[in-house]
Amino acid sequence: MKIDLQGADNIRNFTGIINSQGKTIVNPALIRSNLLNSITKEDIRILTEQYKLKKVIDLRTEMEVHEKPDIRIPGVEYINIPLFCESAIGLTHEENSDKCIITDGDKLDMKQLYVRIVSDEYSVSQLAKVMRHIADSIKEAAGAVLWHCTEGKDRCGIVSAMVLAMLEADVKVIMQDYLETNRAAVKRAKQFYEEILVVTNDMERAIKAEKAFLANEDYLNAALSGIFRSYSSIQEFIIRRLDISEEEMKEIRKICLG
């Protein structure tokens, strides 16, 4: 369900989603989002009063956090757990600037990036930390937990896929939630396409830049295929690599499903 905020346009929870067993997610305390660097006082009121937000997990790299730091909310725990390091994707700063750029960004393969998050030892260990915080927050029932990256699409999308799989959502439902990002992202993607085209007069480059802003089934499918090459299900991956036991998942389902 979309959460209407002024300073974050790709923020929602999972309420109303029906899992593979026909049960509905009723717990509103699991929130996925894009950047929180522009949220307003009213946004903060909604998050803290309506959703009882208690924890924010920022999935971005240190450079990205430095460039656009989250607005900190009093009484809310903030944790930065980057799912990959800067060098893994060639992320650097422009000379004499705080702006993050991707070196040889035109060569960045989004499908490879998604596979990396669920296969690279560092990324998987970081993903396990994120899932541990989310699982513990659910069990403690102290308030909402929110995870986000920049666009709320790639890193946030994979974490969200793991949470939904933990709640026994099937792949089709996981994909539907992932693609919801495009409702917010399509406008920014088009704007970025036009800016790149004006600056470079290179349509191929502009199209590739536009696609990088959009959720694409092929991207998430690449990550899921990477998991299925070694594990029979996403749940097995969660148990064996992310250290969330079947017993914990059953407990979490009792809390989140109606």
C-alpha positions as a Markdown table, in Angstrom:
| # | Residue | x | y | z |
|---|---|---|---|---|
| 1 | Met | 0.0 | 0.0 | 0.0 |
| 2 | Lys | 1.4 | 3.4 | -1.0 |
| 3 | Ile | 2.2 | 5.8 | 1.8 |
| 4 | Asp | 1.5 | 9.4 | 0.7 |
| 5 | Leu | 4.4 | 11.6 | 1.7 |
| 6 | Gln | 5.6 | 14.9 | 0.3 |
| 7 | Gly | 9.3 | 14.1 | 0.4 |
| 8 | Ala | 9.4 | 10.5 | -0.7 |
| 9 | Asp | 7.4 | 9.3 | -3.7 |
| 10 | Asn | 8.3 | 5.6 | -3.7 |
| 11 | Ile | 7.3 | 4.5 | -0.3 |
| 12 | Arg | 4.9 | 1.8 | 0.6 |
| 13 | Asn | 4.2 | -1.2 | 2.9 |
| 14 | Phe | 3.0 | -4.7 | 2.1 |
| 15 | Thr | -0.6 | -4.5 | 3.6 |
| 16 | Gly | -3.1 | -6.2 | 1.4 |
| 17 | Ile | -0.7 | -8.5 | -0.4 |
| 18 | Ile | -2.0 | -12.1 | -0.6 |
| 19 | Asn | 0.6 | -14.8 | -0.2 |
| 20 | Ser | 0.8 | -18.3 | -1.8 |
| 21 | Gln | -1.3 | -19.8 | 1.0 |
| 22 | Gly | -4.2 | -17.3 | 0.5 |
| 23 | Lys | -3.3 | -15.3 | 3.6 |
| 24 | Thr | -3.1 | -11.5 | 3.6 |
| 25 | Ile | -0.3 | -9.3 | 4.9 |
| 26 | Val | -1.9 | -7.1 | 7.6 |
| 27 | Asn | 1.1 | -5.8 | 9.4 |
| 28 | Pro | 1.7 | -2.2 | 8.3 |
| 29 | Ala | 5.1 | -2.0 | 10.0 |
| 30 | Leu | 7.2 | -3.2 | 7.1 |
| 31 | Ile | 8.1 | -0.2 | 4.9 |
| 32 | Arg | 10.2 | 0.1 | 1.7 |
| 33 | Ser | 11.2 | 3.5 | 0.4 |
| 34 | Asn | 13.4 | 5.6 | -1.7 |
| 35 | Leu | 15.5 | 8.5 | -0.3 |
| 36 | Leu | 14.6 | 10.2 | 3.0 |
| 37 | Asn | 16.6 | 13.3 | 2.5 |
| 38 | Ser | 13.7 | 15.5 | 1.6 |
| 39 | Ile | 10.9 | 14.4 | 4.0 |
| 40 | Thr | 8.9 | 17.1 | 5.6 |
| 41 | Lys | 7.7 | 17.6 | 9.2 |
| 42 | Glu | 4.3 | 16.3 | 8.1 |
| 43 | Asp | 6.0 | 13.2 | 6.6 |
| 44 | Ile | 7.8 | 12.6 | 9.9 |
| 45 | Arg | 4.5 | 13.0 | 11.8 |
| 46 | Ile | 2.9 | 10.4 | 9.5 |
| 47 | Leu | 5.8 | 7.9 | 9.9 |
| 48 | Thr | 6.1 | 8.3 | 13.7 |
| 49 | Glu | 2.5 | 8.7 | 14.7 |
| 50 | Gln | 0.6 | 6.6 | 12.1 |
| 51 | Tyr | 3.2 | 3.9 | 11.5 |
| 52 | Lys | 5.2 | 4.1 | 14.8 |
| 53 | Leu | 8.5 | 4.1 | 12.9 |
| 54 | Lys | 11.4 | 2.9 | 15.1 |
| 55 | Lys | 14.2 | 1.9 | 12.8 |
| 56 | Val | 15.6 | 3.0 | 9.4 |
| 57 | Ile | 18.0 | 0.8 | 7.5 |
| 58 | Asp | 19.9 | 2.7 | 4.8 |
| 59 | Leu | 21.2 | 0.3 | 2.1 |
| 60 | Arg | 23.4 | 2.9 | 0.3 |
| 61 | Thr | 27.1 | 3.2 | 0.3 |
| 62 | Glu | 29.0 | 5.7 | 2.5 |
| 63 | Met | 29.6 | 8.0 | -0.5 |
| 64 | Glu | 25.9 | 8.0 | -1.3 |
| 65 | Val | 25.0 | 8.7 | 2.3 |
| 66 | His | 27.5 | 11.6 | 2.4 |
| 67 | Glu | 26.0 | 13.1 | -0.7 |
| 68 | Lys | 22.4 | 12.9 | 0.3 |
| 69 | Pro | 22.1 | 12.2 | 4.0 |
| 70 | Asp | 18.8 | 11.0 | 5.4 |
| 71 | Ile | 16.9 | 13.5 | 7.6 |
| 72 | Arg | 17.2 | 12.0 | 11.0 |
| 73 | Ile | 14.0 | 11.5 | 13.0 |
| 74 | Pro | 14.1 | 11.9 | 16.8 |
| 75 | Gly | 13.6 | 8.6 | 18.5 |
| 76 | Val | 14.2 | 6.5 | 15.4 |
| 77 | Glu | 17.3 | 4.3 | 15.2 |
| 78 | Tyr | 19.3 | 4.8 | 12.0 |
| 79 | Ile | 21.5 | 2.0 | 10.6 |
| 80 | Asn | 23.6 | 2.1 | 7.5 |
| 81 | Ile | 24.2 | -1.4 | 6.0 |
| 82 | Pro | 25.5 | -0.9 | 2.4 |
| 83 | Leu | 24.8 | -4.0 | 0.2 |
| 84 | Phe | 27.9 | -3.4 | -1.8 |
| 85 | Cys | 31.0 | -1.3 | -1.5 |
| 86 | Glu | 31.9 | 1.6 | -3.8 |
| 87 | Ser | 34.6 | -0.3 | -5.7 |
| 88 | Ala | 32.2 | -3.1 | -6.6 |
| 89 | Ile | 30.3 | -0.9 | -9.1 |
| 90 | Gly | 33.0 | 1.7 | -9.8 |
| 91 | Leu | 31.3 | 4.4 | -7.6 |
| 92 | Thr | 33.5 | 7.5 | -7.0 |
| 93 | His | 33.2 | 11.2 | -6.4 |
| 94 | Glu | 33.6 | 13.8 | -9.1 |
| 95 | Glu | 36.8 | 15.8 | -8.7 |
| 96 | Asn | 36.3 | 18.9 | -6.5 |
| 97 | Ser | 32.7 | 17.8 | -5.8 |
| 98 | Asp | 30.6 | 15.7 | -3.4 |
| 99 | Lys | 28.6 | 14.3 | -6.2 |
| 100 | Cys | 28.7 | 10.5 | -6.6 |
| 101 | Ile | 29.2 | 9.1 | -10.1 |
| 102 | Ile | 29.8 | 5.7 | -11.5 |
| 103 | Thr | 33.0 | 5.3 | -13.4 |
| 104 | Asp | 32.3 | 3.8 | -16.8 |
| 105 | Gly | 28.7 | 3.9 | -15.9 |
| 106 | Asp | 27.7 | 3.0 | -19.4 |
| 107 | Lys | 29.3 | -0.4 | -18.9 |
| 108 | Leu | 27.3 | -1.2 | -15.7 |
| 109 | Asp | 25.2 | -4.3 | -16.2 |
| 110 | Met | 22.2 | -4.1 | -14.0 |
| 111 | Lys | 21.5 | -7.8 | -14.1 |
| 112 | Gln | 25.1 | -8.5 | -13.0 |
| 113 | Leu | 24.6 | -6.0 | -10.2 |
| 114 | Tyr | 21.5 | -7.9 | -9.0 |
| 115 | Val | 23.2 | -11.2 | -9.1 |
| 116 | Arg | 26.1 | -9.8 | -7.1 |
| 117 | Ile | 23.9 | -8.8 | -4.3 |
| 118 | Val | 22.7 | -12.4 | -3.8 |
| 119 | Ser | 26.0 | -14.1 | -4.6 |
| 120 | Asp | 29.0 | -12.0 | -3.5 |
| 121 | Glu | 30.2 | -12.9 | 0.0 |
| 122 | Tyr | 30.3 | -9.3 | 1.2 |
| 123 | Ser | 26.9 | -8.5 | -0.2 |
| 124 | Val | 25.2 | -11.6 | 1.1 |
| 125 | Ser | 26.7 | -11.0 | 4.6 |
| 126 | Gln | 25.3 | -7.5 | 4.5 |
| 127 | Leu | 22.0 | -8.7 | 3.3 |
| 128 | Ala | 21.9 | -11.1 | 6.2 |
| 129 | Lys | 22.5 | -8.2 | 8.6 |
| 130 | Val | 19.6 | -6.3 | 7.1 |
| 131 | Met | 17.3 | -9.3 | 7.4 |
| 132 | Arg | 18.3 | -9.9 | 11.0 |
| 133 | His | 17.3 | -6.4 | 11.9 |
| 134 | Ile | 14.0 | -6.7 | 10.0 |
| 135 | Ala | 13.2 | -10.1 | 11.6 |
| 136 | Asp | 14.0 | -8.9 | 15.1 |
| 137 | Ser | 12.0 | -5.7 | 14.6 |
| 138 | Ile | 8.9 | -7.8 | 13.6 |
| 139 | Lys | 9.3 | -10.1 | 16.5 |
| 140 | Glu | 9.8 | -7.3 | 19.0 |
| 141 | Ala | 6.7 | -5.5 | 17.6 |
| 142 | Ala | 8.1 | -2.2 | 18.9 |
| 143 | Gly | 7.2 | -0.2 | 15.8 |
| 144 | Ala | 7.8 | 0.0 | 12.0 |
| 145 | Val | 11.1 | -0.8 | 10.3 |
| 146 | Leu | 11.9 | 1.0 | 7.0 |
| 147 | Trp | 14.6 | 0.1 | 4.5 |
| 148 | His | 15.6 | 2.2 | 1.6 |
| 149 | Cys | 18.3 | 2.9 | -1.1 |
| 150 | Thr | 18.3 | 5.8 | -3.5 |
| 151 | Glu | 15.4 | 5.0 | -5.9 |
| 152 | Gly | 13.8 | 2.3 | -3.7 |
| 153 | Lys | 14.3 | -0.1 | -6.6 |
| 154 | Asp | 17.5 | -2.3 | -6.7 |
| 155 | Arg | 18.9 | -2.9 | -3.3 |
| 156 | Cys | 15.5 | -2.1 | -1.7 |
| 157 | Gly | 13.9 | -4.3 | -4.2 |
| 158 | Ile | 16.0 | -7.3 | -3.3 |
| 159 | Val | 15.5 | -6.8 | 0.4 |
| 160 | Ser | 11.8 | -6.5 | -0.2 |
| 161 | Ala | 11.8 | -9.7 | -2.2 |
| 162 | Met | 13.4 | -11.5 | 0.7 |
| 163 | Val | 10.9 | -10.2 | 3.2 |
| 164 | Leu | 7.9 | -11.1 | 0.9 |
| 165 | Ala | 9.4 | -14.6 | 0.4 |
| 166 | Met | 9.7 | -15.0 | 4.1 |
| 167 | Leu | 6.0 | -14.3 | 4.3 |
| 168 | Glu | 5.4 | -17.0 | 1.6 |
| 169 | Ala | 4.6 | -14.6 | -1.3 |
| 170 | Asp | 5.2 | -16.3 | -4.6 |
| 171 | Val | 7.5 | -15.0 | -7.3 |
| 172 | Lys | 4.6 | -13.5 | -9.3 |
| 173 | Val | 3.5 | -11.4 | -6.3 |
| 174 | Ile | 7.1 | -10.5 | -5.5 |
| 175 | Met | 7.6 | -9.2 | -9.0 |
| 176 | Gln | 4.3 | -7.2 | -8.9 |
| 177 | Asp | 5.5 | -5.4 | -5.8 |
| 178 | Tyr | 8.9 | -4.8 | -7.4 |
| 179 | Leu | 7.4 | -3.2 | -10.5 |
| 180 | Glu | 5.2 | -0.9 | -8.5 |
| 181 | Thr | 8.4 | 1.3 | -8.3 |
| 182 | Asn | 7.8 | 2.4 | -11.9 |
| 183 | Arg | 4.7 | 4.4 | -10.9 |
| 184 | Ala | 7.0 | 6.8 | -9.2 |
| 185 | Ala | 10.2 | 6.3 | -11.2 |
| 186 | Val | 8.9 | 6.8 | -14.7 |
| 187 | Lys | 8.8 | 10.6 | -14.5 |
| 188 | Arg | 12.4 | 10.9 | -13.1 |
| 189 | Ala | 13.6 | 8.4 | -15.7 |
| 190 | Lys | 12.2 | 10.4 | -18.6 |
| 191 | Gln | 13.6 | 13.6 | -17.2 |
| 192 | Phe | 17.1 | 12.0 | -16.8 |
| 193 | Tyr | 16.8 | 10.7 | -20.4 |
| 194 | Glu | 16.1 | 14.2 | -21.7 |
| 195 | Glu | 19.0 | 15.7 | -19.7 |
| 196 | Ile | 21.5 | 13.1 | -20.9 |
| 197 | Leu | 20.3 | 13.5 | -24.5 |
| 198 | Val | 20.8 | 17.3 | -24.4 |
| 199 | Val | 24.2 | 17.1 | -22.9 |
| 200 | Thr | 25.6 | 14.2 | -24.9 |
| 201 | Asn | 23.4 | 14.0 | -28.0 |
| 202 | Asp | 23.8 | 10.3 | -27.6 |
| 203 | Met | 20.4 | 8.6 | -27.7 |
| 204 | Glu | 21.8 | 5.1 | -26.9 |
| 205 | Arg | 23.4 | 6.5 | -23.7 |
| 206 | Ala | 20.3 | 8.4 | -22.8 |
| 207 | Ile | 18.1 | 5.3 | -23.2 |
| 208 | Lys | 20.5 | 3.3 | -21.0 |
| 209 | Ala | 20.4 | 6.0 | -18.4 |
| 210 | Glu | 16.6 | 6.0 | -18.5 |
| 211 | Lys | 16.4 | 2.3 | -18.0 |
| 212 | Ala | 18.7 | 2.4 | -15.0 |
| 213 | Phe | 15.9 | 4.4 | -13.2 |
| 214 | Leu | 13.2 | 1.8 | -13.9 |
| 215 | Ala | 12.4 | -1.5 | -12.3 |
| 216 | Asn | 12.8 | -4.3 | -14.9 |
| 217 | Glu | 11.7 | -7.9 | -14.6 |
| 218 | Asp | 14.9 | -9.1 | -16.2 |
| 219 | Tyr | 16.9 | -7.5 | -13.3 |
| 220 | Leu | 15.1 | -9.1 | -10.5 |
| 221 | Asn | 14.8 | -12.4 | -12.4 |
| 222 | Ala | 18.5 | -12.4 | -12.7 |
| 223 | Ala | 18.9 | -12.3 | -8.9 |
| 224 | Leu | 16.2 | -14.9 | -8.4 |
| 225 | Ser | 17.8 | -17.2 | -11.1 |
| 226 | Gly | 21.1 | -16.8 | -9.3 |
| 227 | Ile | 19.5 | -18.0 | -6.1 |
| 228 | Phe | 17.7 | -20.9 | -7.8 |
| 229 | Arg | 20.9 | -22.2 | -9.3 |
| 230 | Ser | 22.1 | -23.2 | -5.8 |
| 231 | Tyr | 18.9 | -23.4 | -3.7 |
| 232 | Ser | 15.5 | -25.0 | -4.3 |
| 233 | Ser | 13.6 | -21.9 | -3.1 |
| 234 | Ile | 14.1 | -18.3 | -1.9 |
| 235 | Gln | 13.2 | -19.6 | 1.6 |
| 236 | Glu | 16.0 | -22.1 | 1.5 |
| 237 | Phe | 18.4 | -19.3 | 0.6 |
| 238 | Ile | 17.0 | -17.2 | 3.5 |
| 239 | Ile | 17.6 | -20.1 | 5.9 |
| 240 | Arg | 21.0 | -21.2 | 4.7 |
| 241 | Arg | 22.6 | -17.9 | 3.7 |
| 242 | Leu | 20.7 | -15.2 | 5.6 |
| 243 | Asp | 20.4 | -17.1 | 8.9 |
| 244 | Ile | 16.7 | -16.7 | 9.4 |
| 245 | Ser | 15.4 | -20.1 | 10.6 |
| 246 | Glu | 12.2 | -21.8 | 9.5 |
| 247 | Glu | 10.9 | -21.5 | 13.1 |
| 248 | Glu | 11.6 | -17.7 | 13.0 |
| 249 | Met | 9.8 | -17.4 | 9.7 |
| 250 | Lys | 6.8 | -19.2 | 11.1 |
| 251 | Glu | 6.7 | -16.8 | 14.1 |
| 252 | Ile | 7.0 | -13.8 | 11.7 |
| 253 | Arg | 4.2 | -15.1 | 9.6 |
| 254 | Lys | 1.9 | -15.4 | 12.6 |
| 255 | Ile | 2.6 | -11.7 | 13.4 |
| 256 | Cys | 2.3 | -10.4 | 9.9 |
| 257 | Leu | -0.5 | -12.4 | 8.3 |
| 258 | Gly | -4.2 | -12.3 | 8.8 |
